[in-house]
Amino acid sequence: MLISTIHPLLSKPLYINHFPDEICRSLVLDDLTQPVVDTETSTTGIDQVTSEFDKALSSCRSCPSVQFLSVDDQRAHYKSDLHRFNLKRKNSGLESLNEQAFEDLLEGLANSLSGSESEVSDASDNDTTLNLLLQKHTTSKKKESFDDRVRPAKSPFLWLRLPEISDSIRVGIFKALFTATTTQGLIAEIRTKPQETIAMFAIGGGHFAGMIISLAPKIGSSDPNILVQKSFHRYTTRRKQGGSQAANDSAKGKAHSAGSNLRRAQELELKKEVRELLSSWEIMIRKTQLIFVRASGKLNKSILFNYERAVLHGDDTRLRTFPFTTRRATASELKRCYNELTRVIVVDVNELQPQPATETNARKNKDKDPKPQPISQKASPEEEERKVHTTTISGYIRRSKISSLVAYLKEQHLPIDFLLFPESTHAHSPRPLHLASALSQPLVVSVLLERGADPTSQNEFGRTPFELAGDKATREAFRISRHELGEDRWAWDDAKVPSGLTLADVEARRRRSRERREKEILLTQQKTERSEEISEQSSGIKYGVGRLSAVRDIRKTEREEREMTPEARIKLQRERFARAAEARAKAAGSR
């Protein structure tokens, strides 16, 4: 059943500060909800952690009922079956057992296995025994319900019922929004529709965002009632490497690059701006009832907390962490966090319960046709042979081995339009002519057309070999073949091949193209020489005639080198190296 059909007020998104009075009056704390607010998010500060070092030395966290008198007792306990079994239960989300309960379970397991043919050995099958015991115990206790699926042991939500509206509806609200520690206080706090203000701060990766919002809704508007907000960004994170510059300096030593100096300066600037902002908001922050902070890492926490004349302190009982994952610290992200915090979750328990299989459902499932499962069939000898042919032909075409390709087709008695296998893999290029055209092999295309390859054949996408040609030379090969083979040989228009060309036409086209490129190169060189002359003249005016002649000689040498062939350029370079080596040898001998 849809939630919207149970009550019209539940069809719209609900927020803690926009709770309808009718729903508020019917709220009842769920029986399985812990009335005390989670201390990790409410009554302790963001840096305040209770020390349990002394307790850890004399007891086991997985087996709270066990106490140690010495280190030897502690080591022996960690090797015991009780400890290992409690570890398995802890991983399964179950409570730990004491020694008496564990012995009772072992005895019950032994009675259930007493008539079996196999016996459990003391050493090799201890893990098997514990697994059987855990499986037997969890199977008997397993229960698929609303409590198992939605409300884990440390759920951040406070769950309430609506008995006057529906027994199957549960309402979830984040615990972090409340300060009361009793059932009556929680319900009263919800029904009064909180009107206090909350502060939210997020910092990380050089980004900072702060916001103070009033839970009292705006009159005539559903937008958040933001009192003040501000965001900063500074370049403090190393690009493509992550981590702040301060963290990198602590791990690898202080770097001396320009980027590292800039990041250090930006970190100081960010710290200054954030603390000045907190000081300017100090009066408003003191009046807020809750403070949500997201600050990971020592550097970010040191910017916000426990400095001289700090506005925020780590032991402040108003501090909360966001009970969900947050993104980059921006003003828009804080607005999203506010909406998530104040939003009310509505769940229908009946929709989460597994539905029993009725006769109608069973008949429907029976009538449904099962989905056909793909059957992997072994390739026949003919298919294997076609695969070998396809691999060989494709290899010859890719390497432009024309003589080998022709000889192979002749020896194997294969048609020139051999259909490559498997067809699904070669849908784009199903035949040798398609493949040669797509791989831009003009000589292979000419030979295949000369030997009778069909240029009008199409692939699965309706494209002819000419349409797959990858360069101008391959397209010219088709047009030359059209002229040489004649118009009557194939329906060239259906093959999408333009009018035929002779070799003379192609050579003339190439010559014109080459002349055009040479002219462009000549014009470019002339522009370069002209700009060089202008720069030489300006150099002569500025530095004198001697400098001008030296510049001209250098430019002349550079032009000569550009006009040289690669072999001549290498020879000239070797001569220079030899002259330089002789000069060094003479200088060393004179010493």
N, C-alpha and C positions, 0 to 999 in steps of 0.2 A: 504494500500500500504506500502511495506517495505521501510524504509528510505534509505537502500542501493541502491534501484532502482531509487531513485530521483537523487542522485548524487554520483559518485564513491568515492569522498573524504569523504562522510559521513558514509561510510561503516566501516571505521577503527576508533578506539578510538582516540579522539581529546584531546589535552592538550593546555593550554594557551600559553606555550612557544614553541609549535610546530604547531601553527595555519597556515594552508596553505594560501598563499597570495590571492588566488581567493576568499576564504571565508571571509578573513579580509576586502577586498574591498567592499563586499556586506553587511556588518553588519550595521544594523540600530536599534537604541534603540526602543524597543516596546513602544507603546503609553501608556499602562497601567503600565509601570515600573516607579517607583519613581527614578528620576535622582540623588537624593541626597543619598549618601551612608549612611547606617544605623549607627547612632551615637553610638549605643551601642557597635559596634565592630570596629569602626574606629577612631573617633575623641575623644573618652574618654578613660582614662586609665582603667586598670583592677579593681582598687579599687575606682575610682572616680565616685560618684553618686551624681546627682544634688539634693539638698535638696528642698523639696516642702512642708515642714511642715506648714508654714504660709498659703500657698494656700489651703492646705487640711482643715484648720480650717474654712475657709470662703466659701468653695464650695464643691460640690459632684463630685466624680470621675465618677460616672455613669451618672450624669446629669450635664454636664459642664455649661449649661446656667443658673443654679440656684445658687443664692448667698444668704448667711445667714447673718442676722444681729445679731442674738443671738443664744444661745445654744437651746432655746425652738423652734426656727424656724428650726434648724437643726434636732431635734428629730421629729418634726411634718412632715418634708419632708421625713424622712426615713420610715414613716408609710403610705405615700401617694401612690396612684395608679400609678402616674407617675414614681416614683422611682422604684417600683416593676416591672413595665412594662419595664423600661430601663435595669433592671438587667436581665430580661428574654431575651431581645434583645442582651445584651452583651454575655450571655451564648450561644446564637445562632450565634454569630459572626456578628451581625448587628450593625449599628451605633445608637447612642442615639438620642432621639427626644427632642425638646423643648416643652414647655407647649402648645403653639398654635397648633403645629403639632399633639400633643397627643389629644387635644380637637377635632380637625378635624377628626381624626381617630375614636374617640368615637362616634361622631355625625353620621359618615358614617355607623358604625356598628349598631347604633340604628335604622337608616332608613332601613337597610337590614333585621333587625329582627322585624320590626314594625308589620308585618302581621302574625307572628307566634303565636301559641296558648299559649306557655309558656312565662312567664315574668321573668325577671332577678331580684332577690331580691337585696337589697342594701348591706346586710351584708354577707349572706352565699354564694353568687355566685359571689363575686368579682374576685376570682381566675379564675372561669369559663369564666367570661367576658374577662379578660386579656388574657387567653389562646386562646379564640376564635379570639380576635383581633390580637394576634401574629400569629396564624395559617393563618388567612385571609391575613395578610400583607406579611408573608413570602412566601405564595403560589403564590401570584401575582408577587413577586419579584424573585422567584426561577429561576435559569438558570444554567443548566448543561453545562459548557463550560470549555475551557482550563484554564481560569482565576480562576474558582472556584476549579478546581481539583488540579492544579499544583502550582498556585501562591497565597498562602494565604497572609493576610494583612502584616505580618512580615516575608516574605520569605527571606531566606539568599541568594537567587540567584538574579542576574541581568539578565533579559531576553531580548534577541535581536532577530530581524527578519532577514531573508535572502531573500529579495524581488527579487533579481536577479536570485536566484536559485529556490525557491519555497515559495509561500505565506503561506503554511501550516506548515513550519518548524520554530521551536523556539529553540534558543540556550541559555542555562543557564550557568552562571559563578558565582562563589562565590563573593559576594560584598566585603568580607574582604580582597581581593587581591588588591583593588584599593584605591587610596588616592584622586582622583579627585572628585569634588562635582558638576560638570556641565556635561551636556550631551555631549558637544563637547570634554571635557577633558576625559570623560570615553572612548568614541570611539577612540580618539587619543591614549590613553594609551594602549588599546587593540591592535590597528594596529601596534604600535611600537614594539610589542612582548617584554614584560618586560624582562630586562636583570639584574635587581637588585638582591641583595641577601636578603634572609630572614632567621631569626633565629627562632628556635623552641625549647621550653623547656617544659618538663613534669615531674612532681614530685608527688609522692603519695605512701603510703604503704611501705616506705623504699626504693622505686625505684626512680631513677633519670635518665633522658636521655636528652642530649642536642645535637643540630645539627645546623650547619650553611650551607645553600644550596644556590647555585647560580641558578637563573632561566635561565641563559644562558645555552643552551643544550651542552652536550659534543659532540665533533666532531666525527662523525661516530658511535655514541652510543646513545641509548635511555634511558640509566640509569640516575638516578638523579646525578647532578653535586655536590656532597658533598664535601665541603671544609674541615670541621672538624666535628668530632662527638665523643661523650664520654657518657658512662653510668655507674652508680654506683648502688650498692644494699647493704643495711645494715639491720640488724635484729632490726627493730623498732616496728613492729606490733605484738600484743599479739596473739599467735596461738589459733585458734578455737574460739576467742572472738572478734577479730577485734578492731580497734581503736589504736591509738598510745599510748605509755606509758605516754607521757606528758598529753594527754587528760584524761587518766584514773587518773593520779595524781591530775589534777585539779578538777575532779568530785568526787573522793572518798578519796582523801588524798594520801600522798606519801606512796607507798608500800616499804617493806624492804626485798623482796626476792632476790635470786641470779639472777633470770630472769629479774626482773625489773631493777636492777642495770646494767645488761648487756645492756638492751634496752636503758636506759638513756645514757650510754656511746656511743652506736652506733648512737643515734640521734645526739649527739655532733660531732661525727666523720663524719657523713653524712653532717651536716651543714658546717663543716670545708672544706670538699672536694669540695662541690658544690661552695662555695664562692671562694675558690682558683681557681677553673676552670673558673668561671665567670671573675675573675681578669685577668687570663691569656688570655682570649678571649676579653678583654675589647675593644681593638682597632678595632677588626673585628665587634663587636656588635655595636659600634658607627657608622660604615659605612653601616650597614644594613638598608633597607628601611621599613621592617616590622618585628615585633617580635610576634610570637604566643606562648602563655603560657597556660598550664593547671596546675593549682595549687589549690586544694580544701583544705579548712581548714586554720586556723590562723597560725598553725605551719609551714606548707609548704610555705605559702605566706611570712612569716617572714624570711624564709631561702633565698628567692629570692629578696625581695624588702625592701627598706627603712631602711637599717642598715647603720652603719658608713662606708663611702666610698663605698657605694653600686653602682653596675654597672647598675642595673635595678631599675627604679623608677615607682611607681604606677600611676603617672600623665603623663607618656610618651605617646604622641599621636601615636606612632608607635605600641603600644601594641594592640593585638587582642586576642580574645578567639577562640578556634576551633569551627566552626559552626556545629559541629556534635559530636556524642558520641565517646570518645576515650577509649582505653583499658589500660592495664598495661603499665607504663612508661618504654619502652624499645627502643632501637635503631631501631629495625624492625618496631615497632609501629609508630615511627616518619616518617619512610619512607612511610608507608601506608598513614599516614595523609598528607604527601606532595603530594602523587599521587591523593588523594581525593580532595585536595585543587585546584590543577592545572588541574584536569580533567574537560572537557566541556561536559555538558549534552545536548543531542539532542533529541527533542520531536516532534512528528508529531501530530498536532492539530486534524486532521481528524480522527485519530485513537482513540482519546479521546471522540469525539462527539458521542452521541447515534445514531446508524444507524436506519433509518426508516424501518418499516416492509413492504417489497415489496410482490407482489403476489407470487413470486417464494419462498421467505423465508417462507411465510405463508403456502404454499402447502407442503414445506419440513417439517415444524414443525407438520403439520397435519398428514403427512404420517408416522412420527416416532411413533413407538409403545411406549406407556407410560410404565414406569417402574412399575412392579407389586409391590403393597404395601403389606407388611406383614399383614396378618389378624390374630388377636389374637382370637383364638377359646377357648371356655370354655372346660375344660377337662371333658370327659365322666365319668359316674360312674365306668366303668371298669378300666379306667386309674387311677382314684383316688384310687381304691382298690389296683392296682398294685404298686402305689407309697407307700401306707401304708405297703404292704408286703416287698417292697424293703428296706424301712427304718428299719423295724423290723429285717429282716435277716441281714442287714449290721451291725446293732448294736450288735447282738449276735456274729457275726464273729469277730468284733473288740475287744469285751470283752472276747472272747474265751469261751462263754457259750454254750458248745457242747450239753448238754442235753436239754437246752431250745430251741436251734436251731432245733434239731431233732424232738422235740415234736411239735414245731410250724409248721414245714413242714408237719407233719403227720396230725395235726388237721385241717389245712387249705387245705389239699389235693393238695399240691403244689409239682411239680416235683423237684427232687434233682438238676436238671440243670435249675432251674427257671431263666428266662431272666430278669435281673434287669431293672427297668424303671425309667426315660426315657433313651433310648438307647444312645442318644447324650452325656449325662452326664457320662454314664458308658461305654464309648467306650474302655477304657483301661482294665477294669475288668467287662465284661458283665455278668458273672455268678458267683455263690458263690465260686466255686473252684478257679477261677481266683482271686477273691478278697481275699480269705484266703491265697493263695500263695503270692500275692503281699504284704499282711500285715504280712508275716512271722509268720503264725500260724500253726505249724507242726501237732499238735493234731487235729485241725479242718480239715486239709488236709487229714489226715489218715481216719477220720470218713467219710468224704464225698466220698472218693475213695471206702471205704468199702461198702457204701450204693449205689454205682452205678454212681457216678459222672464221666463224660466223660473227661479223660485227653487229648484227641486229639482235643477238641474244640479250636477254635482260636478266638481271638478278632479282631477288625477292622484292626489292624496292622499286622495280621498274626502270632501272638505269642501265644504259648500254655501256660497253667498254670505253667508248670515246668520252662519255660523261664522267668516267672515273679517272681520266688522265690527270696526272699531277703536275705536269709542266708543259712548256710550249713545245719542246722537242718531241714529246710523245704525241701531242696533237698534230704536229706537222707530219709525223710518220703515218698517221691515219689518212691525211689528205694526199700525201704522196702515193700511198697504196691505192687510193680511190682513182687517181689519175692513171697509174700503171696497170691496175687490174681492169679498169674500164667501168663504165656506168652500168653495164648490163650484168656484171658479176654479182652484185648485191644491191639491195634497196638501201642505198647510202643515206637517203633522207630519213628513212625509218631508224637508221643507226645513229642519227643526229650528227653525221660527219659533214662539215661544210664542203664547199666546192673543192675539186682536186687541185693539186699543185705539182708542178714539175720540179726537178732538182734545180734547174736554173732559177725558177721563181724563188725557191727557198734560199738559194745562195744569194740572190739579189736582195731578198728581205734581210738576210743576215748581214750582208755588206752594208746596207743602208742603216741598220741598227748599230753596226760597229762604227760607222762614220759619225752617226749622231752622238754616240758615247765619246768618241775622240774629240769632237767639237766641244762637248760639255767639259771634258777634262782640260782642253786647251783654254777655254774661257775661265775656268777655275784657276788655272796656273797664271793666266794674265792678271786676274784680279789679285792673286797673291803677290805677284811681282810688283804690281802697282802699289799695293799697300806697303810692301817692303821698301820701295823707293821713297815713298812718303816718310816712312819711319827713319830711313837713312838720312834723308835731307834734314829732318828735325834733329837727328843725332849730330850731324855735321855742324848745324848752327849752334847746338848746345855745347858740344865737346871739341869742335875743331876739325880740320881737314884730316889729320892723322887718324883720329877715331873713325871718321867716315870711310876712309880707305880700308881700314881693318874690318869694319862691318861688312863692306862690300865683298871682301875676299872670303869672309866666313859664309855669307849668303851664297856666293858663287860655288863654293865647295859643297854646300848643302844641296844646291840644285843639281850639281853633277852627280852626287851620290843618289839622289832620288831617281835620276835617269838611268843609273847603272842596272845591269842584270844582277840577280842574287849572287851568282858566282863571282862576278867582278867586285861586288861589294864585300864579299867574304875575303877575296884576295887583298883588297885594299886594307881591310881591317887587320889582316895578318902582317902586312908590311908595316903598319903603324905600330903594332905590338913589337915587331922586331927592332924597329928604330928606337922605340922606348927602352927596350932591353939593352941595346948597345949604349945608349946614353947613360943608363944606370951603371953599366960595367965600366965605362970611362970615368965616371964620377968616383966610383969606388977605387979605381987604380990610381987616380990622382992623389987620393988621400994617403 
